[in-house]
Every structure is written in structure tokens, then in C-alpha cells.
Amino acid sequence: MNVTIKPTEDFSVLCDLFKVEPQALLQEFVNQVSFPFYYSQPDGDERWATLFFLYYLGKYGRDNEVDMPQHEPFMNQMAEVVFQHLEGGHQNATKAEAAGRKVMKNWHKQIMEKRGK
């Protein structure tokens, strides 16, 4: 995936001021967008990227009212699987995240098959 962005003046100035490489910052953001992590680490600071992703879906998501019903069962399944692992305590967060990732793979496969029709 190749992505081209047009940085705002504010973003560019902040990166210059703090000597932040824009590509590194954006890559770190992308690395942290994760439903499995979001569900399995309820107090993790790294959840902000996923929260912004969800905000974006709510505000700019195309056809959300049409698409959301097909996603909801998978989101519910992910929450259920992750929460089951977390019942044993926070030390199971890594297992919970891995279980959530399995749901994501199945979710992705099924939605892509449906879109291919």
C-alpha cells in the first residue's frame, strides 16, 4: 500500500519544532491501530490510534449504516472472545489480543469473500 498525504502547515511546523520525522510518526500511528489490542488493553495508552480510527469511521465512514450490520457480529464476537480471556486477569492480555486477531482474520476473510460476489 502506497499512501500520499498533504501535510498541513501545523503538522509540518510541529514536526520541524520537535525534530519528528513525519513518516516515522505516521508509521507508529498505523502500527497502533488494532481492534484486538483495543479490546484487550482497556487502559492502554496505545488505544488512542484506534479511538481516532473509530472516530473517523463515525464521522467520515462511507456507507456505515449499510455496512455496520455485517460488521457488528464480528465486533461482538471479538469482544466476547477477548473478555473471556481477560476473566482470568490482566496477565492474559497477550492471549486475549491473539484470540482477537484470529477473529479479525476470519472477519476479514468473510467480508472480502462477500465483496467479491
CYANA upper distance limits for C-alpha pairs under 8 A (distance plus 0.5 A):
  7 PRO  CA     11 PHE  CA      6.64
  7 PRO  CA     12 SER  CA      6.82
  8 THR  CA     12 SER  CA      6.73
  9 GLU  CA     13 VAL  CA      6.53
 10 ASP  CA     14 LEU  CA      6.63
 11 PHE  CA     15 CYS  CA      6.68
 12 SER  CA     16 ASP  CA      6.70
 12 SER  CA     22 PRO  CA      8.45
 13 VAL  CA     17 LEU  CA      6.52
 14 LEU  CA     18 PHE  CA      6.61
 14 LEU  CA     20 VAL  CA      8.34
 15 CYS  CA     19 LYS  CA      6.07
 15 CYS  CA     20 VAL  CA      5.07
 15 CYS  CA     21 GLU  CA      7.05
 15 CYS  CA     22 PRO  CA      7.00
 16 ASP  CA     20 VAL  CA      6.97
 20 VAL  CA     24 ALA  CA      8.11
 20 VAL  CA     25 LEU  CA      7.52
 21 GLU  CA     25 LEU  CA      6.84
 22 PRO  CA     26 LEU  CA      6.63
 23 GLN  CA     27 GLN  CA      6.45
 24 ALA  CA     28 GLU  CA      6.65
 25 LEU  CA     29 PHE  CA      6.82
 26 LEU  CA     30 VAL  CA      6.69
 27 GLN  CA     31 ASN  CA      6.58
 28 GLU  CA     32 GLN  CA      6.94
 29 PHE  CA     33 VAL  CA      7.25
 29 PHE  CA     49 ALA  CA      6.41
 30 VAL  CA     49 ALA  CA      7.91
 32 GLN  CA     46 GLU  CA      6.64
 32 GLN  CA     47 ARG  CA      7.64
 32 GLN  CA     49 ALA  CA      6.29
 32 GLN  CA     50 THR  CA      7.43
 33 VAL  CA     47 ARG  CA      7.99
 33 VAL  CA     49 ALA  CA      5.67
 33 VAL  CA     50 THR  CA      5.02
 33 VAL  CA     53 PHE  CA      7.65
 34 SER  CA     38 TYR  CA      6.48
 34 SER  CA     47 ARG  CA      8.44
 34 SER  CA     50 THR  CA      6.48
 35 PHE  CA     39 TYR  CA      6.57
 35 PHE  CA     50 THR  CA      7.40
 35 PHE  CA    100 GLY  CA      8.09
 36 PRO  CA     40 SER  CA      6.58
 36 PRO  CA     78 MET  CA      8.00
 36 PRO  CA     82 VAL  CA      8.16
 36 PRO  CA     96 ALA  CA      8.08
 36 PRO  CA     97 GLU  CA      5.29
 36 PRO  CA     98 ALA  CA      7.74
 36 PRO  CA     99 ALA  CA      8.30
 36 PRO  CA    100 GLY  CA      5.17
 36 PRO  CA    101 ARG  CA      6.14
 36 PRO  CA    104 MET  CA      8.30
 37 PHE  CA     41 GLN  CA      6.22
 37 PHE  CA     47 ARG  CA      7.90
 37 PHE  CA     97 GLU  CA      5.99
 38 TYR  CA     42 PRO  CA      6.93
 38 TYR  CA     44 GLY  CA      8.29
 38 TYR  CA     47 ARG  CA      5.93
 38 TYR  CA     50 THR  CA      7.25
 39 TYR  CA     78 MET  CA      8.47
 39 TYR  CA     79 ALA  CA      6.93
 39 TYR  CA     82 VAL  CA      7.11
 39 TYR  CA     83 PHE  CA      8.35
 39 TYR  CA     97 GLU  CA      8.08
 40 SER  CA     82 VAL  CA      6.46
 40 SER  CA     83 PHE  CA      7.86
 40 SER  CA     86 LEU  CA      7.79
 40 SER  CA     93 ALA  CA      5.96
 40 SER  CA     94 THR  CA      8.17
 40 SER  CA     96 ALA  CA      6.24
 40 SER  CA     97 GLU  CA      6.00
 41 GLN  CA     47 ARG  CA      8.24
 41 GLN  CA     93 ALA  CA      7.13
 42 PRO  CA     47 ARG  CA      8.40
 43 ASP  CA     47 ARG  CA      8.41
 47 ARG  CA     51 LEU  CA      6.72
 48 TRP  CA     52 PHE  CA      6.66
 49 ALA  CA     53 PHE  CA      6.75
 50 THR  CA     54 LEU  CA      6.69
 51 LEU  CA     55 TYR  CA      6.62
 52 PHE  CA     56 TYR  CA      6.54
 53 PHE  CA     57 LEU  CA      6.78
 54 LEU  CA     58 GLY  CA      6.71
 55 TYR  CA     59 LYS  CA      6.67
 56 TYR  CA     60 TYR  CA      5.98
 56 TYR  CA     61 GLY  CA      7.02
 57 LEU  CA     61 GLY  CA      4.59
 57 LEU  CA     62 ARG  CA      8.26
 57 LEU  CA     64 ASN  CA      8.03
 58 GLY  CA     64 ASN  CA      8.17
 63 ASP  CA     67 ASP  CA      6.44
 64 ASN  CA     68 MET  CA      5.85
 65 GLU  CA     69 PRO  CA      8.05
 67 ASP  CA     71 HIS  CA      7.27
 68 MET  CA     72 GLU  CA      6.52
 69 PRO  CA     73 PRO  CA      8.00
 70 GLN  CA     74 PHE  CA      8.43
 71 HIS  CA     75 MET  CA      6.80
 71 HIS  CA    107 TRP  CA      8.38
 72 GLU  CA     76 ASN  CA      6.51
 73 PRO  CA     77 GLN  CA      6.53
 74 PHE  CA     78 MET  CA      6.53
 74 PHE  CA    103 VAL  CA      7.55
 74 PHE  CA    104 MET  CA      8.22
 74 PHE  CA    107 TRP  CA      6.59
 75 MET  CA     79 ALA  CA      6.70
 76 ASN  CA     80 GLU  CA      6.61
 77 GLN  CA     81 VAL  CA      6.60
 77 GLN  CA    103 VAL  CA      7.80
 78 MET  CA     82 VAL  CA      6.51
 78 MET  CA     99 ALA  CA      8.42
 78 MET  CA    100 GLY  CA      5.79
 78 MET  CA    103 VAL  CA      6.41
 78 MET  CA    104 MET  CA      8.11
 79 ALA  CA     83 PHE  CA      6.39
 79 ALA  CA    100 GLY  CA      8.21
 80 GLU  CA     84 GLN  CA      6.58
 81 VAL  CA     85 HIS  CA      7.06
 81 VAL  CA     96 ALA  CA      7.69
 81 VAL  CA     99 ALA  CA      7.09
 81 VAL  CA    100 GLY  CA      7.09
 82 VAL  CA     86 LEU  CA      6.81
 82 VAL  CA     96 ALA  CA      5.11
 82 VAL  CA     97 GLU  CA      7.19
 82 VAL  CA     99 ALA  CA      7.00
 82 VAL  CA    100 GLY  CA      6.38
 83 PHE  CA     87 GLU  CA      6.71
 83 PHE  CA     96 ALA  CA      7.84
 84 GLN  CA     88 GLY  CA      8.29
 84 GLN  CA     96 ALA  CA      8.36
 85 HIS  CA     89 GLY  CA      8.31
 85 HIS  CA     92 ASN  CA      6.64
 85 HIS  CA     93 ALA  CA      7.83
 85 HIS  CA     95 LYS  CA      7.30
 85 HIS  CA     96 ALA  CA      5.60
 86 LEU  CA     90 HIS  CA      6.36
 86 LEU  CA     91 GLN  CA      8.38
 86 LEU  CA     92 ASN  CA      6.26
 86 LEU  CA     93 ALA  CA      6.80
 86 LEU  CA     96 ALA  CA      6.97
 88 GLY  CA     92 ASN  CA      7.15
 89 GLY  CA     93 ALA  CA      8.31
 92 ASN  CA     96 ALA  CA      6.61
 93 ALA  CA     97 GLU  CA      6.55
 94 THR  CA     98 ALA  CA      6.75
 95 LYS  CA     99 ALA  CA      6.64
 96 ALA  CA    100 GLY  CA      6.66
 97 GLU  CA    101 ARG  CA      6.68
 98 ALA  CA    102 LYS  CA      7.00
 99 ALA  CA    103 VAL  CA      7.17
100 GLY  CA    104 MET  CA      6.81
101 ARG  CA    105 LYS  CA      6.79
102 LYS  CA    106 ASN  CA      6.91
103 VAL  CA    107 TRP  CA      6.46
104 MET  CA    108 HIS  CA      6.46
105 LYS  CA    109 LYS  CA      6.62
106 ASN  CA    110 GLN  CA      6.65
107 TRP  CA    111 ILE  CA      6.66
108 HIS  CA    112 MET  CA      6.51
109 LYS  CA    113 GLU  CA      6.64
110 GLN  CA    114 LYS  CA      6.67
111 ILE  CA    115 ARG  CA      6.64
112 MET  CA    116 GLY  CA      6.64
113 GLU  CA    117 LYS  CA      7.28
